[in-house]
Amino acid sequence: MKQYLLGAIRFILKAPAPETIDSLVGIEKILIIRPNFRLGNALISTPVIDAFRERFPSARIDYLATDKTLPLLQQRPIDHFYLLSRAAILRPWQCVALLRRLRAQRYDLAVQVSGGSTSGFIVTRLIGARYSMGSRKGQQRWYSIEAESKSSHAYDAIVNLTRPLGVACRNRPLLQLTEQERDLAMTKIQQQVSLNSDHPLGTDFIAIFVGGHQHKRWPLEFWLLLINAMEARKIRYVVFLGPEEFRLLTPINQRLKSSLYGSLCPPLPIRHFAAILERARLLVTPDSGPMHLAAALDVATISLVRQKKSLAFVPREAYDTILWRPEISTVIDAIRANLDGQNSTPPVQSASVTSQPTQWVTPPPSAEHLYSSY
């Protein structure tokens, strides 16, 4: 249905006239468009906000998001959020009402964040903004300002999108926590995630995320073996379960009952989870939303990669490690290398646009031409 609607819009509406940032006039109201329900996709888009705020400091900047991803965008310099829910998708009249509200705002610039999002393009064209901006797609012009679309990594796609603005753009996600959230995280760590140790838990623990989507997941046996290895080497750790992994709750919880060094964290709101994750030494995770959350918090990651497509999404700073279908011993070696200080320490959050080389512990497959859209 989206493809038919997309074709109709392209047939009915004329291609916009080409523009540059400097040729735009009267930019007072901007709408950033990223109505995606996956946490990772929402996080990847976050540097766009700061780039547009820097380029247009006095403009009103609104954001079209979803009710699920809104918590990840809080504390960012946005004037107003419009939210799309899954219920609205099943009730088309609610989507029509949302489009009417957006058209009534008479935006000067609509920014389509994801080059591969059909729904984002439809919103961009139907709200009637004076100018539009997005990634180039094919030979036909889709937006007033079109950015370079070729990229081998999702984080670089965001940098490419904002390059016409002429301002620096952080090349990894960004999440801003409050001091209250950080204080609450320490309380939760001590009260709910306290390990069986005489020493208080601060930042000296490894976070393990058991989750992922579809073929990105790892089997239960892998996680149980990893827990056994962590116990054998006396490494302190906390296990977190994704929302699709609660079927594994019983066997993992049963294993952790006799643990001396690990514990299972109960389900938490996403920002509370983020505040606890920020305290971790590093995160061991498949390709997942928490992987991007760690990148946003500048927490080191060990990414467990099963599919080539994931190579276009995994964090790749000097302190990040990518493991291609590793054995348990390889994962433990990577953890020990981090604990021994062989990997670089994550820096304080910054807006750097350069990327450090990623540490590969196992040889990767070719990553060329893996990234198309996110």
C-alpha positions as a printed Julia matrix, in Angstrom:
374×3 Matrix{Float64}:
  0.0     0.0     0.0
  2.82    2.4     0.82
  4.47    1.72   -2.53
  1.25    2.45   -4.43
  0.75    5.65   -2.44
  4.36    6.63   -3.04
  3.94    6.15   -6.79
  0.76    8.23   -6.8
  2.46   11.09   -4.91
  5.38   11.12   -7.31
  2.98   11.14  -10.28
  0.73   13.91   -8.96
  3.25   16.22   -7.29
  5.96   17.92   -9.28
  9.59   17.43   -8.33
 10.73   20.33   -6.12
 13.09   22.97   -7.51
 16.74   22.46   -6.49
 17.98   24.66   -3.64
 20.97   25.07   -1.36
 21.01   25.91    2.33
 22.23   29.42    1.56
 19.42   30.0    -0.96
 16.67   29.23    1.56
 14.85   32.27    2.9
 12.66   32.78    5.94
 13.43   29.49    7.75
 11.53   29.96   10.98
  9.78   26.56   11.42
 11.44   23.19   10.78
  9.99   19.68   11.07
 12.36   16.71   11.43
 10.65   13.5    10.32
 11.56   10.06   11.72
  8.38    8.11   12.66
 10.05    4.72   13.25
  9.22    2.35   16.11
 12.63    0.69   16.46
 14.78    2.16   19.23
 18.02    1.81   17.28
 16.7     3.72   14.28
 15.49    6.55   16.51
 18.86    6.78   18.25
 20.78    6.85   14.97
 18.87    9.99   13.96
 19.62   11.98   17.14
 22.71   13.94   15.9
 20.5    15.56   13.26
 18.74   17.57   15.96
 21.86   19.33   17.22
 23.12   20.0    13.69
 19.91   21.81   12.69
 19.77   23.65   16.0
 23.3    24.95   15.41
 22.56   25.97   11.81
 19.19   27.59   12.64
 19.53   28.7    16.3
 16.44   30.92   16.33
 14.09   28.63   14.38
 11.32   26.55   15.91
 12.33   22.9    15.46
  9.64   20.21   15.82
 10.04   16.46   15.52
  7.7    13.76   14.21
  8.49   10.62   16.24
  6.59    7.67   17.71
  5.2     7.16   21.18
  7.66    4.29   21.69
 10.82    6.22   20.82
  9.93    9.57   22.41
 11.84    8.85   25.69
 15.09    8.59   23.71
 14.6    12.11   22.32
 13.82   13.87   25.58
 16.31   16.51   26.77
 17.17   17.3    23.15
 16.67   20.89   21.83
 13.22   20.25   20.29
 10.37   22.72   20.66
  7.47   20.31   20.06
  6.95   16.61   19.37
  4.28   15.05   17.19
  3.79   11.36   17.91
  2.64    8.47   15.74
  1.34    5.31   17.41
  0.84    1.81   16.05
 -2.86    2.22   16.76
 -2.95    5.19   14.37
 -1.45    3.07   11.6
 -4.4     0.71   11.94
 -6.77    3.69   11.9
 -5.98    5.68    8.75
 -8.26    8.56    9.7
 -5.93    9.3    12.64
 -2.99    9.52   10.23
 -5.0    11.89    8.04
 -5.78   14.04   11.09
 -2.07   14.14   11.96
 -1.17   15.25    8.44
 -3.76   18.02    8.65
 -2.26   19.27   11.92
  1.2    19.28   10.37
 -0.01   21.12    7.25
 -1.65   23.73    9.48
  1.77   24.56   10.96
  2.99   25.77    7.53
  6.57   24.58    7.98
  9.34   26.31    6.09
 11.54   23.19    5.93
 10.67   19.48    6.23
 13.62   17.15    6.83
 13.3    13.47    5.91
 15.95   11.73    8.06
 15.87    8.22    6.58
 16.48    7.84    2.87
 14.79    4.43    2.91
 11.59    5.39    4.71
  8.54    5.45    2.44
  6.28    6.79    5.19
  8.79    9.54    5.97
  8.87   10.62    2.31
  5.07   10.64    2.13
  4.83   12.9     5.18
  7.57   15.16    3.83
  5.69   15.78    0.58
  2.13   15.94    1.94
  2.56   18.49    4.76
  3.16   21.3     2.26
  6.44   22.7     3.62
  8.01   25.43    1.46
 11.28   23.46    1.22
 12.23   19.83    1.79
 15.51   18.08    2.53
 16.61   14.43    2.4
 19.04   11.93    0.92
 19.29   11.58   -2.84
 17.46    8.55   -4.24
 17.75    7.49   -7.87
 17.77    9.92  -10.78
 14.54   11.77  -10.03
 14.69   14.7    -7.61
 12.73   14.05   -4.43
 13.7    17.04   -2.24
 14.64   20.7    -2.58
 18.0    19.97   -0.96
 19.4    16.5    -1.6
 22.33   15.11    0.38
 24.74   12.35   -0.64
 23.07    8.98   -0.07
 25.99    6.58   -0.55
 27.32    5.3     2.75
 28.68    2.05    4.1
 27.5     2.76    7.66
 24.28    4.12    9.15
 26.11    6.64   11.34
 27.87    8.1     8.3
 24.51    8.5     6.54
 23.48   11.0     9.21
 26.73   12.93    8.78
 26.13   12.98    5.01
 22.58   14.25    5.48
 23.7    17.2     7.59
 26.81   18.06    5.53
 24.94   20.68    3.4
 24.3    22.6     6.64
 28.01   23.39    6.97
 28.14   22.46   10.67
 29.77   19.63   12.61
 27.67   16.53   13.24
 28.44   13.81   15.76
 29.09   10.5    13.96
 27.33    8.27   16.5
 24.02    8.48   18.41
 23.5    10.84   21.32
 21.42   10.52   24.49
 21.32   13.12   27.24
 20.55   11.94   30.77
 19.67   14.14   33.73
 21.57   14.11   37.01
 18.41   12.86   38.71
 18.32    9.88   36.34
 21.98    9.17   37.05
 21.41    9.31   40.81
 18.4     7.02   40.49
 20.52    4.6    38.47
 23.06    4.33   41.28
 20.27    3.63   43.75
 18.82    0.93   41.51
 22.24   -0.61   40.99
 22.79   -0.87   44.73
 19.26   -2.01   45.59
 18.16   -4.16   42.63
 21.28   -5.12   40.71
 23.66   -5.53   43.64
 26.06   -8.41   43.04
 27.1   -11.06   45.51
 30.2    -9.18   46.56
 31.53   -7.31   49.57
 32.52   -4.43   47.33
 29.95   -1.83   46.25
 28.97   -1.85   42.59
 30.03    1.28   40.74
 31.22    1.07   37.16
 33.24   -2.13   37.49
 30.76   -4.48   35.85
 30.08   -5.87   32.4
 26.59   -5.42   30.95
 25.3    -8.37   28.91
 22.24   -7.79   26.74
 20.3   -10.9    25.74
 18.1    -9.76   22.89
 18.0    -8.75   19.27
 15.59   -8.98   16.37
 14.91  -12.05   14.24
 18.16  -13.54   12.91
 20.34  -11.21   14.98
 19.58  -13.27   18.09
 21.92  -15.76   19.71
 20.61  -19.05   21.18
 20.05  -19.64   24.87
 22.97  -22.09   25.0
 25.37  -19.32   23.97
 24.31  -17.06   26.84
 24.44  -19.85   29.42
 27.96  -20.75   28.3
 28.98  -17.1    28.49
 27.59  -16.85   32.03
 29.54  -19.97   33.01
 32.72  -18.48   31.55
 32.19  -15.18   33.38
 31.74  -17.05   36.66
 34.84  -19.18   36.07
 36.94  -16.05   35.52
 35.34  -14.11   38.38
 34.16  -11.24   36.16
 31.34   -9.13   37.6
 28.39   -8.78   35.23
 24.71   -7.85   34.95
 22.33   -9.55   32.49
 19.55   -7.58   30.77
 16.76   -9.21   28.78
 15.13   -7.66   25.73
 11.32   -7.52   25.48
 11.29  -10.41   22.99
 13.5   -12.58   25.17
 11.36  -13.08   28.27
 10.87  -16.72   27.24
 14.5   -17.1    28.34
 13.83  -15.56   31.74
 13.31  -18.84   33.61
 16.45  -20.73   32.49
 18.72  -17.68   32.84
 17.28  -16.75   36.22
 17.7   -20.37   37.34
 21.36  -20.3    36.33
 21.98  -17.01   38.12
 20.58  -18.28   41.41
 23.93  -19.91   42.17
 25.96  -17.03   40.71
 28.74  -15.4    42.71
 29.49  -12.6    40.27
 26.37  -11.89   38.22
 22.72  -10.92   38.52
 19.66  -10.36   36.36
 18.27   -6.83   36.13
 14.46   -6.57   36.24
 12.65   -4.79   33.38
 13.09   -1.02   33.53
 11.82    2.01   31.61
 14.2     2.73   28.74
 15.77    5.84   30.28
 16.33    4.09   33.62
 17.97    1.24   31.74
 20.14    3.77   29.89
 21.25    5.39   33.15
 22.36    2.01   34.51
 24.06    1.1    31.23
 26.05    4.33   31.4
 27.69    2.98   34.58
 28.89   -0.22   32.91
 32.5    -0.83   31.91
 31.3    -2.21   28.58
 28.3    -3.84   26.91
 28.31   -7.28   25.29
 25.42   -7.36   22.82
 24.11   -8.56   19.47
 23.06   -6.0    16.85
 20.27   -4.35   18.86
 18.76   -1.14   20.17
 20.86   -1.25   23.39
 23.97   -1.49   21.18
 23.12    1.95   19.77
 22.17    3.11   23.26
 25.68    2.26   24.46
 27.12    4.14   21.49
 24.98    7.15   22.41
 26.35    7.05   25.97
 29.96    6.5    24.82
 30.05    3.11   26.56
 32.43    0.58   24.97
 30.74   -2.29   23.14
 31.55   -5.83   22.12
 29.21   -6.47   19.19
 28.35  -10.11   18.46
 27.68  -10.16   14.73
 25.83  -12.97   12.94
 24.79  -11.23    9.7
 26.77   -9.15    7.22
 24.08   -6.49    7.24
 24.88   -5.77   10.9
 28.33   -4.51    9.9
 26.64   -1.37    8.62
 25.25   -0.6    12.1
 27.74   -1.7    14.78
 29.66    0.98   16.73
 33.2     1.41   15.44
 35.22    3.66   17.75
 38.7     2.6    18.87
 37.27    1.28   22.14
 34.55   -0.78   20.37
 35.14   -4.41   19.38
 33.36   -6.39   16.65
 33.27  -10.19   16.84
 32.13  -12.18   13.82
 30.27  -15.33   14.99
 32.69  -15.81   17.89
 33.31  -18.72   20.19
 32.79  -18.11   23.91
 36.55  -18.06   24.48
 36.9   -15.23   21.95
 34.25  -13.16   23.76
 36.01  -13.69   27.08
 39.36  -12.71   25.57
 37.81   -9.47   24.29
 36.34   -8.73   27.72
 39.68   -9.42   29.41
 41.43   -7.12   26.94
 39.07   -4.32   27.92
 39.44   -4.96   31.64
 43.23   -5.03   31.26
 43.13   -1.65   29.54
 44.2    -2.82   26.09
 41.27   -1.01   24.48
 40.98    2.77   24.55
 38.83    4.34   27.25
 35.62    5.98   25.99
 35.89    9.79   25.95
 33.49   12.31   27.36
 30.58   12.87   24.95
 31.54   15.24   22.15
 30.41   16.27   18.7
 33.43   14.89   16.87
 32.85   14.08   13.21
 35.84   11.78   12.85
 35.88    8.06   13.5
 38.63    5.97   15.02
 39.49    2.55   13.57
 37.47   -0.32   14.95
 39.2    -3.18   16.72
 38.42   -6.5    15.05
 39.16   -9.59   17.14
 38.01  -12.02   14.47
 38.37  -11.43   10.71
 35.27   -9.74    9.27
 33.63  -10.51    5.96
 33.66   -7.8     3.33
 31.59   -4.82    4.42
 31.38   -3.16    1.0
 27.94   -2.12   -0.26
 26.17   -3.53    2.8
 24.37   -0.36    3.78
 21.38    0.8     1.78
 18.87    2.21    4.27
 18.12    2.17    7.98
